[in-house]
């Protein structure tokens, strides 16, 4: 079966589930968080690319001129 979710998506969703279950424990809906019995997904390394100063300048100029039309 193909892996349909990226590793960082699994990491993020699992942490949201833990937070929801922690809230349920806090509100005494469940006695303990069962997610702590499961090994969490690791977070994958990400490589971010940032715009250069020229790209930012061009974008800014474009947005200024596109408002005029």
Phi and psi restraints in degrees (value plus and minus 20) as a CYANA .aco file:
   2 UNK   PHI     -91.9   -51.9
   2 UNK   PSI     128.1   168.1
   3 UNK   PHI     -98.9   -58.9
   3 UNK   PSI      90.5   130.5
   4 UNK   PHI    -108.2   -68.2
   4 UNK   PSI     -41.1    -1.1
   5 UNK   PHI    -134.3   -94.3
   5 UNK   PSI     121.6   161.6
   6 UNK   PHI     -88.3   -48.3
   6 UNK   PSI     135.4   175.4
   7 UNK   PHI     -78.5   -38.5
   7 UNK   PSI     -61.8   -21.8
   8 UNK   PHI     -88.7   -48.7
   8 UNK   PSI     -48.3    -8.3
   9 UNK   PHI     -87.9   -47.9
   9 UNK   PSI     -63.2   -23.2
  10 UNK   PHI     -81.2   -41.2
  10 UNK   PSI     -63.8   -23.8
  11 UNK   PHI     -78.8   -38.8
  11 UNK   PSI     -67.3   -27.3
  12 UNK   PHI     -85.5   -45.5
  12 UNK   PSI     -67.7   -27.7
  13 UNK   PHI     -83.7   -43.7
  13 UNK   PSI     -59.1   -19.1
  14 UNK   PHI     -84.1   -44.1
  14 UNK   PSI     -60.7   -20.7
  15 UNK   PHI     -86.8   -46.8
  15 UNK   PSI     -54.3   -14.3
  16 UNK   PHI     -86.7   -46.7
  16 UNK   PSI     -59.5   -19.5
  17 UNK   PHI     -83.0   -43.0
  17 UNK   PSI     -64.1   -24.1
  18 UNK   PHI     -79.3   -39.3
  18 UNK   PSI     -63.6   -23.6
  19 UNK   PHI     -82.7   -42.7
  19 UNK   PSI     -61.9   -21.9
  20 UNK   PHI     -85.0   -45.0
  20 UNK   PSI     -62.0   -22.0
  21 UNK   PHI     -88.1   -48.1
  21 UNK   PSI     -56.1   -16.1
  22 UNK   PHI     -81.7   -41.7
  22 UNK   PSI     -59.1   -19.1
  23 UNK   PHI     -84.8   -44.8
  23 UNK   PSI     -59.6   -19.6
  24 UNK   PHI     -83.6   -43.6
  24 UNK   PSI     -56.8   -16.8
  25 UNK   PHI     -86.5   -46.5
  25 UNK   PSI     -65.0   -25.0
  26 UNK   PHI     -79.2   -39.2
  26 UNK   PSI     -57.6   -17.6
  27 UNK   PHI    -106.9   -66.9
  27 UNK   PSI     -11.7    28.3
  28 UNK   PHI      38.0    78.0
  28 UNK   PSI      14.6    54.6
  29 UNK   PHI    -102.4   -62.4
  29 UNK   PSI     -57.6   -17.6
  30 UNK   PHI    -149.6  -109.6
  30 UNK   PSI     132.1   172.1
  31 UNK   PHI     -95.4   -55.4
  31 UNK   PSI     -50.9   -10.9
  32 UNK   PHI    -173.6  -133.6
  32 UNK   PSI     145.4   185.4
  33 UNK   PHI    -109.2   -69.2
  33 UNK   PSI      89.6   129.6
  34 UNK   PHI     -90.1   -50.1
  34 UNK   PSI     -35.4     4.6
  35 UNK   PHI     -86.1   -46.1
  35 UNK   PSI     -43.1    -3.1
  36 UNK   PHI     -90.4   -50.4
  36 UNK   PSI     -30.6     9.4
  37 UNK   PHI    -110.0   -70.0
  37 UNK   PSI     -22.6    17.4
  38 UNK   PHI    -129.9   -89.9
  38 UNK   PSI     119.2   159.2
  39 UNK   PHI     -90.2   -50.2
  39 UNK   PSI     105.7   145.7
  40 UNK   PHI     -92.6   -52.6
  40 UNK   PSI     142.1   182.1
  41 UNK   PHI     -96.0   -56.0
  41 UNK   PSI     122.0   162.0
  42 UNK   PHI     -94.6   -54.6
  42 UNK   PSI     137.9   177.9
  43 UNK   PHI    -112.6   -72.6
  43 UNK   PSI     111.0   151.0
  44 UNK   PHI    -100.2   -60.2
  44 UNK   PSI     129.6   169.6
  45 UNK   PHI     -89.4   -49.4
  45 UNK   PSI     116.6   156.6
  46 UNK   PHI    -138.4   -98.4
  46 UNK   PSI     129.7   169.7
  47 UNK   PHI    -135.3   -95.3
  47 UNK   PSI      98.0   138.0
  48 UNK   PHI    -119.6   -79.6
  48 UNK   PSI     122.2   162.2
  49 UNK   PHI    -136.1   -96.1
  49 UNK   PSI     113.1   153.1
  50 UNK   PHI    -129.8   -89.8
  50 UNK   PSI     132.7   172.7
  51 UNK   PHI     -89.6   -49.6
  51 UNK   PSI     125.8   165.8
  52 UNK   PHI     -98.6   -58.6
  52 UNK   PSI     148.6   188.6
  53 UNK   PHI     -80.6   -40.6
  53 UNK   PSI     -60.3   -20.3
  54 UNK   PHI     -82.3   -42.3
  54 UNK   PSI     -62.6   -22.6
  55 UNK   PHI     -84.7   -44.7
  55 UNK   PSI     -60.8   -20.8
  56 UNK   PHI     -84.4   -44.4
  56 UNK   PSI     -62.5   -22.5
  57 UNK   PHI     -82.5   -42.5
  57 UNK   PSI     -65.8   -25.8
  58 UNK   PHI     -81.5   -41.5
  58 UNK   PSI     -61.6   -21.6
  59 UNK   PHI     -84.2   -44.2
  59 UNK   PSI     -64.4   -24.4
  60 UNK   PHI     -80.9   -40.9
  60 UNK   PSI     -66.2   -26.2
  61 UNK   PHI     -81.3   -41.3
  61 UNK   PSI     -62.0   -22.0
  62 UNK   PHI     -82.0   -42.0
  62 UNK   PSI     -64.9   -24.9
  63 UNK   PHI     -87.0   -47.0
  63 UNK   PSI     -55.2   -15.2
  64 UNK   PHI     -84.8   -44.8
  64 UNK   PSI     -63.4   -23.4
  65 UNK   PHI     -98.0   -58.0
  65 UNK   PSI     -47.0    -7.0
  66 UNK   PHI     -93.1   -53.1
  66 UNK   PSI     -41.6    -1.6
  67 UNK   PHI     -90.7   -50.7
  67 UNK   PSI     -46.8    -6.8
  68 UNK   PHI     -91.8   -51.8
  68 UNK   PSI     -40.6    -0.6
